Amino acid sequence: MDKIVIEGGYRLQGSVRINGAKNAALPIMAACLLLDGTSRIKGIPNIVDIQTQSKILKNLGGQIKRNEDGAFEIMFRDGENNDKYTAPYELVRKMRASICVLGPLLTKRHKAKVSYPGGCVIGQRPVDLHINGLRALGAQIETTEGYINATADKLKGTDISLKGKYGSTVLGTCNVMSAAVLAEGTTIIADAAREPEVQDLANFLNKAGAKISGIGENKLTIEGVRELHGIDYEIIPDRIEAGTFMIAGAITKGNIILENVRTDHMTAVIDKLREIGVEINTIGNSARVKGNSLYHNVDITTLPYPGMPTDMQAQFMALLCTVEGKSIITEKIFTDRFMHVSELVRMGANIRVEVSSAIMRGTPYLSGANVMISDLRAGAGLVLAGLVAKGTTTIDRVYHLDRGYERLEERLSNLGAVIKRIHD
């Protein structure tokens, strides 16, 4: 397996362009099952999760290619491949977002057989809200041998709540919304997720001919339509990738410019960085991040959008391990998402976990060490720690990083980091 090796202590400077959002691209690609014709989608990152989703869609009869300009062309034809409705375990086990084909398959082909999804091990992430929502629309669903088996002659609009124990379900909202656009009548989704990636899917579907209102609110109203057509579309920038690079600039006391950023999607992240003492200036679709030596300890709680994203928790932890004083991060989304703590401790961090909170006391410096990635965002946190650690940090299991970051080591190197990938 590949490794990433970092020599810490180098200040980042320069500019970096942020890619399209992985978590928007995956459900939008799945929604192409609903469309008749070819869709041309710009901004889809070249990462492993996208490759996996492409394989799933090809398995379902889709024709997919990436053009020279990087845009994806995805084609499905009405009436073709209706006998293909299975998303197999060997593909779905690799990432959780593959569950997003369930709703489109059910409403378009009236039958779906989708393996229970895999992905990062970050705590319990049940799909019961997906299933309950689709059942409310009229689907018959059984779960056998690790598969969700769903059938429906015709889905019918109804009122649905998607509120879960830890808030609204993002992928559940995507699944139920995608199913409802071709259902008969009106569907109202209460307690819908408000994340920008959910909004992007709704905007994509509306451009294709759907009738969805309430986008960005916690109640969506969907008027069913008879058909949807292929379109040209551009994915929103990735707010998690942007936040990761912001912290890279901050933790190295650097001065970097991020291009292609939707700062309106990042209010919680930017506000917290400014509270720490990082200077962030935004102009249009770009942001300048300037670090310094006068950072303040803070407390952070992860929450559903527009709160602090759980996907930024590990990156903030790496930064706060270097900030004098006591900081507390409380995880409200995935309460077990602290597997990176033990690896940061190996690098000299002072962290104690109590139930769903991590308590950090900033240390003068971190030390390079051999560490191992447990999940995608944990990997980003370890890379950030390695950028400022004294000596050499060697990171194993970098395939987790490749699921969500395109050429991360190359882009950091272009900013001045001493980082390389070793092929083993």
N, C-alpha and C positions, 0 to 999 in steps of 0.2 A: 504493500500500500504506500501511496505517496506520503511524504512528510513536508511540513513547512518549517524552515529554519530562519530565525530572526536574531539579528544583533541589535540589541536595544540601545536607546539613547540618542536617536537622531530626530531632529526637528523636521516636521513635514511642512512643505510649502509648495505652492503651485495650484493647478486647477484640475478638477476631475468632473466628468459628466456622469450624472446619475441615470441608471437604466430604468426601463419600464418596470412596473410593480409586478413581481412574481405572484402575489396573492390576488391581484386583479386579473392577470393573464390566465391563470389556471381555470377559474370558473367561466371566463369569457370563451376560452377555447372549448370547454365542455358545452357551452350554450350554442356553439355552432351546429350541434346536432339538431337544433330546432329550426335552422334556417335552410331554405331552398336556394341552392346556388353557392357561389364562391364569395367568401369574405377575405378581405385583405387587411391584416392587422399589423400595425407598426408598433414598435417599442417592446416587443416580447423579448426578454433577455435570453441569452444562449447559456442555459444552465441545465443541470441534470433533471430537475423536476419538470421542466418544459419538455425535455426529451422523453421522459416517462409518459407525460400526458399525450404527447404526439403518438407514441406507440399504442396507447389505449384507444385513441380516436381512429387510428389506422385499423386496429383490430375490429372496430365497429363499422368499418367501411368507408371511412373518410379518406380523402386525398389531400395530402399535406406537403407543402414544400416551402423552403425559405429562399426568398429571392436574394439577388446580389446586394440590394439595399438593406437587407436584414428583415424586411417585412415578411410575415407569414401569409401564405394563401391556404385557406382551409375550405374544402368543398364537400358538401353533402347534397344529395338530390332526393326530393320527395318521392316516395314510393320505392326507392332502392334500399337494399340491405336491411329490410325490416326483420329478416330472420337473424340478424346479428344484434344481440342485446346483452351479451355477457362481457363484463369487465373482470378479467381473471385475477386470481390471487397473486400470481407471480409478478404482476404489474402493480396492482392496487396496494399491495403490502408495502411498497416503497415510499408512499407519501399519502398523507391524509386527504389532501385536496382532490384526489381521484374520486372521492365519494360524490363530487359534483356532477358526475354523469348520470346519477340515479334519477333525478327529477326530469332532465331532458329526455332520457330514454323512455321513461314511463309515459310522459304526455305525448311524445312523438310516435313511439313504436308500440305503445300500450303494454310493454313488457320490459322488465329489467331484472338482470341477475348480476349483482355487484358484490364483490368480496368486501368483507369488513376491512377498513383501511388500516394502513400502517403509518410510518412517518417517525418523527422525533419522539423519543420517550421523555415526555415532560409532565406526566401525570394523567389522570383519568380524563378521557375525552369521548364520552359516549355519543352515539348517534340516535338516541331515542327521540330527540326533538325533531330530527329529520323525518323519522318514521311516523311519528304522531301527526306531523303536519301533512304528509302525503296521504295518510289514512283519512284525515279530515276532508281531503279533496275527493275521496272516494276510492282510493287504492286498496287492493287486497294485498297484504304483505305478510310473508312468513320468513323466519330466519332459520336456516338449516345448514349444517356442515360449513359454517363460517361464511355463508352468503346471505345477502338480503334479496329475497325473491319477491318481486312486485308485479302486479298486473292491474289493468284498468281499461275497460272498454272506452270510457269517456270520463275524464275528470270534471267535477262540477265545483264552481266557486262557492266559497263559504267564509266564515270568520274563523281565524286561527290565531292562537297565541304561541309565540316561540320563546317565552321567558324560561330560562333555566336557573339552576342553583346559583351560578356565578354570572348571571346576566344573560343577554341575548346571544344567540348562536349565529356566528358569521356564516359558516358554510351551510348551516341549516336554513338561514334566510335565503342564501343563493339557490339552494335546491328547491325550496318551496316556491319561490318567486319564478324560477325557470319553469317549473311544472305548471304554475297557474296562468302563464301568459297564453297558453293554448287551451285552457280549461273553458268550459261553458259557463258564462255568467261572470259575476264579480267576486273577487277574493279580497278580503281585508286581512292583512297580516299585522296583528298587534304585537308589541314588544319586538319589532324587527331590529336587527343590527343596523347601526348607522355608519359603520366604517366606510372610508373613501372607496375601498375595493368593492363593497356592496353597491355603493352609488355608481361606480364605474360600470358594473354589470348591468344595472338598471338602465343607465344611459345608452349602453350598447344595444340592449334589447329594444328600447324605444326607437332608436335610429333604424332598427331592423323592422319596425312596424308594430311593436307592442304598445300597450297603453297602460303605463305605470305612473302613478302620481304619489306625492308624498316622499320623493327621493331625498334622503338625508334626514328624514324624521323617523320616529319610532313607530309610525303607522303607515304602511304601504297599502295603496288601493290599486288593484290590478283588474282591468277590464279584459276578459278573454277575447282573443282574435282568432281568425281562421288560419292564418298563415303568416310566416315571417320570411324575409328575403335577405340574401347576402349583401354586405355593405363594406365600405372602407372605414376603418376606425383606428385610433391611436390610444394606446394604454396610458394611464396616468403614471407619473414618475413614482418610483419606489420610496416611500417615506421611511421605511426601515433601513434600507441601504443608505439613504441620505443621512439619517440619524447616526448610523455607524461611522460614516466618514466625518460627521461633525465631531463626534467624540474622539476620533483619531486625531483630528486637528487640536482638540482641546487637551488631550492627555499628553501629547508631545510638545505642548506649548507652541504650537505651530501657527501658520498663517496660510490658510487654504481657501480656495473659491470652489463652491459647488455649483455646477451648471445643471439646468433642467430639474429644478426643485419646485414642488408645490408647498410653499411654507405655510399656506393656510391649512394644510393637512397635518402640520407638525407643531401646532401651538403648544401642546403640553411639553413636548421635548425641548423646544426652543426656550420656553419660559423657565424650565428647570435648569437648563444650561446657563442661562443668564443669572439665575439665582445663585448658582455655584460660583459665578464670576467670569464666565466665558463671554467674550465680546462677539456678538453675532449681528451682522448688518445684512438686511435683505433688500434687493433691488430687482423687481420683476420676478423672473424665474431663476434667479441666482442668489446665493448667500455666501458671505465671507465670514469665516470663523477664525478668530484670533485668540490664542491662548495667552496665559500669563502665569505668574507665580503667586497669585493672591486668591486662591480658591477657598470657598467656604463649604463646610459640611452641610448636608441637607438630608431631609427625609423624603422618601418617594413611595407612593402607593400605585400599583398598576390597576387600571380600571378599563372598562369598555370605552370605546371612542365616544366623546373627544378627550378622554382621560389618557394617562400614560400607557402606551402599549406594552403588553407583557413581552413582546418581541424585542424591546429595548432594555429589558431588565438586566441582562448579563453585561451589556456594554456599559451601562451606568455603574454597575457594581465594580467593573475594572477601573473606571475613573475614580470612584469614591474611595477605593482602596489606597489611592495615592494622595488623598486630601486629608489634611490634619483635622482631628476631632472625630466625634462619633456620628455616623450616618446610619439610617435604618431604611431598608427596602422591604416593603410589605407586598406580598404577591396575592392579589385577589382573584386572578383569573385561573392560573394553574398553580395551586398551593404547594405542589411538590417540586416546583421548577428551580431546584437549587443544586443540581448535580455538578455544576461547574465550581461550586464553592471549594470542594476538596482540592481541585486542581489549582485554583488561585492561592489556596493556603500553601501548596507546594512551592509557590513562587514567593512566599514570604508575607502574604496578606494576612491580616488579623480579622477574621470573620467568625461569628458565632451564629448558628441558625437556631431559632426558637419558633417551632410550629411553622407558621407561614411568613415569618420575618427573618431577614438576615441583618445582623448588627455588625457594622464595620468600624474599626478604628484605624484611621489612616496611618500608614507607616512612611518613614522617610524615603524608602525605595523598595522596589520589588527586585527579585533575583531571577535570572534565567534558570529554567529547569526543563526536564522532559515532562510534558503534559499530554493529556488525551482528551479529545473532543467527545462529548456525550450527545450533543444535539446541535442543530444549525446555529442558533443564536449564542449558545454557550461557546461555540467555536469562535464566533466573532469577538466575544469578550476576551478569550484567551489570546487571540491575535493582538488586540488592543493592549493587553497587559504586557505582551512580549515586546511591543514597540518601545516601552519605557523601562523594561527590566534591565538591570545590569548584567552583562554577559550574554550568553546564548540561550535562546528558548527553542526547543524542538517540539513540534506539535504533531501528534499522530491522529489518525482517523480523519484526515482532511476531506474525505468524501462527503462528510456532513456539510462542510462549507460549500462544496461544489453544487449542492442542491439549491442554494439560494443566492450565491454571489458569483458573478461572472469575472474570472481572472482577477480575483481580489489581490493576490500577491503582486501581480504585474502593475496594477493601478496604484497600490501603495508604494511600490518601488519607484514609479514615475513621480511620486510626491517627495521622494528622498529617503524612504525607509530602506534599510538594509535587510532585505527579505528575499528568500528564494524557495522554490519548490524542488524537492529531491524525489526523483522517481525511483521507487524501490521495487 
